[in-house]
Amino acid sequence: MIDGVQANERVIYENGESIELNLTATKSVSHCFIATAAYGTPMHGDINVLRDFRDEYLMTNAVGRTFVKIYYSTSPPIADAISENEGVRTVVRDGLVKPLVHISRLFVG
């Protein structure tokens, strides 16, 4: 989507031309900080599983939303520390992220 443009909105450019945008909402692509640090990329398929779990289960109830809020406020410095050391990345990826992905797959398509 275009930054700042909502679905089905008309955009008028400086030159006076306009286009009608028929966009549909897409799921959030916010970072899963710790998983991204563990894999070294936000594009790994396992991270998409975690995003799906967040969007389909955690964000649908108050307890889940609170967990996500706390996670987003506390995890960036933890992720920074993880990303700086390959050994730590491996331990977190294999010992934490992959088991969470396995469990999440039981709940998401």
C-alpha positions as CSV (number, residue, x, y, z in Angstrom):
1,M,0.0,0.0,0.0
2,I,1.0,3.6,-0.4
3,D,2.1,5.2,2.9
4,G,-0.7,7.5,4.2
5,V,-3.3,6.2,1.7
6,Q,-6.4,4.3,2.9
7,A,-8.2,1.6,1.0
8,N,-10.4,2.9,-1.9
9,E,-9.2,6.4,-1.7
10,R,-8.5,8.9,-4.5
11,V,-5.0,10.3,-4.7
12,I,-4.4,13.6,-6.4
13,Y,-0.8,14.3,-7.5
14,E,0.8,17.7,-7.6
15,N,0.4,17.8,-11.4
16,G,-3.4,17.6,-11.0
17,E,-3.8,14.1,-12.2
18,S,-5.6,11.7,-10.0
19,I,-6.1,7.9,-9.7
20,E,-8.6,5.9,-7.9
21,L,-7.0,3.3,-5.6
22,N,-8.9,0.1,-5.0
23,L,-6.8,-1.3,-2.3
24,T,-7.7,-4.0,0.2
25,A,-6.4,-4.1,3.7
26,T,-3.5,-6.4,4.3
27,K,-2.3,-8.1,7.5
28,S,0.1,-6.3,9.6
29,V,3.8,-6.7,8.7
30,S,5.2,-5.4,12.0
31,H,8.4,-7.0,13.0
32,C,8.7,-10.0,15.2
33,F,11.9,-8.5,16.6
34,I,13.4,-11.6,18.4
35,A,12.6,-14.0,15.6
36,T,13.9,-11.6,13.0
37,A,17.1,-11.2,15.0
38,A,17.4,-15.0,15.3
39,Y,17.0,-15.6,11.6
40,G,18.8,-12.5,10.4
41,T,15.9,-11.5,8.2
42,P,12.2,-10.5,8.6
43,M,11.3,-12.5,5.4
44,H,11.8,-16.0,6.7
45,G,8.7,-18.2,6.4
46,D,8.7,-19.1,10.1
47,I,8.3,-15.4,11.0
48,N,5.2,-15.3,8.8
49,V,3.7,-18.1,10.9
50,L,4.4,-16.1,14.1
51,R,2.8,-13.0,12.5
52,D,-0.2,-15.0,11.5
53,F,-0.5,-16.3,15.1
54,R,-0.2,-12.8,16.4
55,D,-2.9,-11.4,14.1
56,E,-5.3,-14.3,14.2
57,Y,-5.1,-15.2,17.9
58,L,-3.2,-12.8,20.1
59,M,-4.7,-9.6,18.7
60,T,-8.3,-10.9,19.0
61,N,-8.4,-10.7,22.8
62,A,-7.3,-8.4,25.6
63,V,-4.7,-10.7,27.2
64,G,-3.1,-11.3,23.8
65,R,-3.1,-7.6,22.9
66,T,-1.5,-6.8,26.3
67,F,1.2,-9.5,25.6
68,V,1.9,-8.0,22.2
69,K,2.1,-4.5,23.6
70,I,4.6,-5.6,26.3
71,Y,6.6,-7.6,23.7
72,Y,6.9,-4.6,21.4
73,S,8.0,-2.3,24.2
74,T,10.6,-4.7,25.7
75,S,11.9,-6.9,22.8
76,P,13.9,-4.4,20.6
77,P,17.0,-4.2,22.9
78,I,16.8,-8.0,23.4
79,A,16.7,-8.5,19.7
80,D,19.7,-6.2,19.2
81,A,21.7,-8.3,21.6
82,I,20.7,-11.5,19.9
83,S,21.6,-10.2,16.4
84,E,25.1,-9.3,17.5
85,N,26.2,-12.9,18.3
86,E,25.8,-15.9,15.9
87,G,26.0,-18.4,18.8
88,V,23.2,-16.6,20.6
89,R,21.2,-16.3,17.4
90,T,21.5,-20.1,16.9
91,V,20.4,-20.9,20.5
92,V,17.4,-18.5,20.3
93,R,16.4,-19.7,16.9
94,D,16.6,-23.4,17.7
95,G,15.6,-23.3,21.4
96,L,12.9,-20.7,21.4
97,V,11.7,-19.5,18.0
98,K,11.4,-22.9,16.2
99,P,9.4,-24.5,19.1
100,L,7.1,-21.4,19.1
101,V,6.6,-21.7,15.4
102,H,5.8,-25.4,15.7
103,I,3.2,-24.6,18.4
104,S,1.8,-21.7,16.3
105,R,1.4,-23.9,13.3
106,L,-1.1,-26.0,15.3
107,F,-3.4,-22.9,15.4
108,V,-2.9,-21.2,12.1
109,G,-3.5,-22.5,8.6
